[in-house]
Amino acid sequence: MPAGEGDPLRTITMVGARLSGRELSPADAGYLSKVFSICADRNIGVAPDVELRVANLEYGCDFLARPEKSDLVVLSYIFYEPSMIGLHRVQDYVRQSSLAANNDSWHNALLETGTKLAVNVIEGDGRCELPTSFIDRAPFRHTETIAAPDINKNFALLRR
């Protein structure tokens, strides 16, 4: 069950994360560590028994079709950026949901989770890979600093 206002984060969903056996892939484990650092820097508590979920089409879970309640959602490098062709291995890109083309799908899914905070993993040069139409339509202020865990105001960008 998601935490209430002021409670520590109890559930984290990593959308697009990949597993290596039963553990997160080394890259996604690193991103999660950075997310914990962001939370610590901003006095956002994380429960010691936090539940971690991976939502990935490769494992039969379409986040956009079935978003689950979660206190924190991490979008783990899920958007394909055509200008990056050749810079990354093709297998590093996760397939897109058939709902991803709908401009409102990400916004609606995030709101349905009831999440307090959403973090997007981006490339090291600072380029956000969210589709422009999503950024234009979503009511989030895109920022690298977080004043408080409030989904209506905060959408953290985490450099890869």
C-alpha positions, 0 to 999 in steps of 0.5 A: 500500500502506498505511503501517506503524506510525510510517510516514507516511500514504501513502494517503488516501480521501475518501468523499463528496468531489466533483471539479471537473474533475480536482481536488477541489472547492474545499470538499473541497480546504479540508477536505483542507488542514485534515486536513493541519494536524491531522496536522502538529499531531500529528506524523503524517507524510504522504508527499510522494507521498501517493495521494489517492482519491475514493470517491463514488457519483456516480462509481460508487464505493460505499465501503461495498460496496468499501472499499479499503486506506487510511491515512486516511479522510475522511468528507466531509459524507456524512450527510444531516441532516433538521434542516439542510433549507433551510440547504444546497442539496440538490445539496450532499448526496451520495447514500447507499449502500444499505448505509448503513442497516446499523448496522455498515456504516461500522464494518466498512468503516473496519476493512476499510480498515486505516486508522489515522485517520478524520476526519469533516467536520461542521457549524460548530456542532459537530454530528456528522452520523453517525447515532446508531446508528453512534456508539453501535455503533462502538468509536471514541472521538469526539474533536476531539483526536488523541493518536496515529493509532490507529483503535481510539481515534481518530475526529477531528471536523473542523468545516466 
